Amino acid sequence: MTNLRITTIQTNLQWEAPAANRTMFDTKLEPLAGQTDVVILPEMFTTGFSMNAAALAETMQGETLGWMSKHAARLDAVLTGSLIIHEDDKYYNRLIWMRPDGSYDTYDKRHLFTMADEHLTYTAGTKRLITEWRGWRVCPLVCYDLRFPVWARNTEGYDLLIYTANWPLVRAYAWRTLLQARAIENQAYTIGVNHVGKDGKDIPYCGDTMIIEPSGADILYHKADEEDVHTETLSWEHLQTVRKKLPFLADKDTFEMSK
């Protein structure tokens, strides 16, 4: 099995400005062709964490999906992040997992952030996504999902857990701690990609994008307080070594969720 190159893009986002954000990401994505296997963008990467869904939502045939497909093809890599989608008279905070051939998977954020009234604007997802890419099984989730370990529990043998986020500075300690906890309990590489800077409501975001190895002991990458594009190679051999040396997942509890 081959290793997997992951690129994280930690950046400020222009508030409620999809075209400007796509242009900004054009520049950051330009030098990555052939250099990576997966590129991860923040949550709501075209707008910032906005509740103005009626004005900002796109459809699955909209400009951003085409933009993602173009870049994924040029990079020969998956491009992923969430944006505001309008479908069947509902709004979703939807993560797109766009492959180079233009095919994609989607994941609708399950845990909507009630403290910001996200649940009053968006419809919660009901299905977790486990997708495969270049031999790796990947579980991509969104921001507030990080606080709910049952939803992330590694019952399906995934290798990589991803959180794309707009996580505020005031709760930065929880962000860092929970990312390490998810890596430890799921014995999977765990990545959190966060917004940095302030949004249109003057809320500061901590950055603190992290790549954590599957025992949780080593943080392979951590960047706070500034924009950065970083590529890290995840070792398939190391993942297998961790799981064979201490096979904790074999002793996990079984359960069913009621909703």
N, C-alpha and C positions, 0 to 999 in steps of 0.2 A: 504494500500500500504506500502511496506517495504522501509526502508532507503537504500541508496546505498553507498558502501564503494569504494572509489577511491584511487588508488595508483599512485603517480607521481614519475617518475625517472628522476631526473636532473643529467646529467653526462657529462663529457668530452667524445668525440668520437675520436677513432683512425682514422686518415685520410686515406680514401680510402682502408680500411682494413676490409671487411665484416666478415671474420672468427674470427679475433681478437675481433671485437665488439660483435659478438654473444657470444663468450666466456666470455667477460666482463659482459654482461647482464645475462648470466647463473648464475653467482655468486650473482648478485643483486636480481634475481628472486627467487632463491632457498628458502629463508625463508618465502615466501609469500603464500604458499599453504594454502587454507582455510581461509586466512586472508583478502581477498579483493574480489571485484566483477568486477572491471575494472582496468587494468594497462596501463598507458599511457607512451609511449616512445617519444623521440624527433623526429623531422622531419629528414628524411634520416638517420635513426638510425644505418644503417650498414656502412655508408661511410662518414658522414659529408656532408655539402652542396656542392657537387661536380657537375661540368658540364662535367665530364669525363664519360658520360653515355655509350658510345660504349664499354668501357673496364669494366664497373662495373655493368651494368644492368643485372637483373635476369628475368626469365619468371615466370608466375604464377604457374609453376610446379617446381620452383627452390628450392634451399636449405633453404632459409629464410622462405618461406611459410610453409614448413614442420616443421622447427624449431618453428615458431609461434604456429602452431597447437599442437605440443608436449607440449609446455609450457602452453598454454591455458587449455588443458585437465588436466595437472597435477595441475594447480592452481585452477581449476574450476572457471575460470574468463575469461572475454574478455581481449585480449592483442591487443593493437592498436598502430600504428605509421606508418610513411611513409618510402618508399624505392624506389629505381630506378627500374622501370619495363619496359621491352621491349615487345611490343605486336603489331602485324600487321605493322611491319616496322616503328613503332614510339616508342618514349621514354616518359614515364610518371613519374611524382612525385606522386606516388600512395599511399594513406593511405589504410591500411588493417584493417578491424574490425573483428578479428578472435575470434570465439566462442569456448567453450570447446568441442563441438561435431565435430569440424573441418569445420563447415560451416562458411562462411564469407561474408561480404559486402565490397565494395571498393568505394573509392572516389578519383578522380583525381583532383589535385590542379587546381583551376580555374584561380587564379590571379598569373601569373608567374612574378618573380621579374626581371623586365627589366634592372634595374641598374646593375645586375650581368649577363645579357644576358641569363637568364634562358629560356626566350621565344624562343631563337635561338636553343636550344637543346631539350626542352621538349614540348609536346603538351598539351594545356590547356584542362581541363575537361569542360563539359557542363551541368552536372547534379549534384545537391546537394543531399547529402545523409541524410535522416532521418531514423534512425534505432531504434529498441526497444530492451531493455535488462532489464529483471527482473522488468517489469512494467514501466520503465522510457523510455521516448522518447529522443533520443540523436542526436545532429547534430555535427559531427566531421569535422573540417576544418583544413587548413594548412597555417601557418605562414603569408605570405603577404595577405592572405584573410582577415586578421584582419583589414586592412585599409579600407575595403569596406562594410559599414553597410547594404547596400541593399541586398547583398548576404547572410548575416547572419540574416536578418529580420525574426522574429518569426511569420510567417504566418501559420505554420502547428502545432502549439501547442507543440513544443519540451520543455523539462524540463532541459536539460543539453547541454551546448555549450562548445565544446572542440577545442582548437588550439594546434597543435603540431608544434614545430618551431625550426629554427636556426636564432634567432633574435640577431643582433649584439649589442654590448655594446654602440656604439655611438648613437643608437636610443632607449636606454632603457626607457627613459621617455615616449616616444610614446607607447611602449609596455605596460607599466603599466597603462597608462591613458586610452588607447583604450580598454583594457580588462575590466576595470571598466565601461566604457561607454556601451560596449556590454551587460554586466550584467544588467545595469539600463534600457536600452531601450527595452530589450527582456524579462525582468523579469524571468531570468533563471540562475541557477548556471552556472558560467563561469570559465573555467580552461584553463590556458596557461602553457604548459610544454616546457621548452627551454633548449638548449645546454648551457653548461658552459665551460669556458676555451678557448683555441685558436685552430683554424683549421689549415690545411696544408698550407694555404695562410697567416698565421700569423694574422688572423682576430679574435679579442677577442669577445666572446659572454657573455651576461650579466647574464645568469641564470634567476633570477627573476621569477621563476615558481610561479604561483599564483592560489589560489582557492578562488573564490569570491561568496558571497551569492547573492540571486536573486534581492535584492534591490540595490546592489552595495555598500551599506553602510559599510559592514563588510568584511574585508579580512580574511578569515579563515586560510590561510596559505600563507606565502611568504618567499622564500629562494633565496638570491642573493649570487653570487661569490663563491659558493662551491658546490661540489657534495652532493646529498641527495636523499634518498628514503623516501617518506612520505605517510601515509595513513590517509585519512579524511573521516568521515561519513557524507553524505549529507542527510538532513532531509526532507522527503516528506511532513510532516506536516507543516514545516516552509515555504516551497515553496507555498503550498496552502494558507497559512495565508497571505503571501505577496500579492498574486494575488487577493485574496478576499477583502483585506483591501483597496487596491488601484488598481482597475481593469483597468489599463491603456491600456492593449492590446486590450480591446474591442473598443477603439477609434482609432486604428491604421489606417493609410491610405491603400487603396488598389492600386495595381499597377501591371503592367506586364513588364518584362524585354524584351528588343528587341533582345538580343542575349545571 
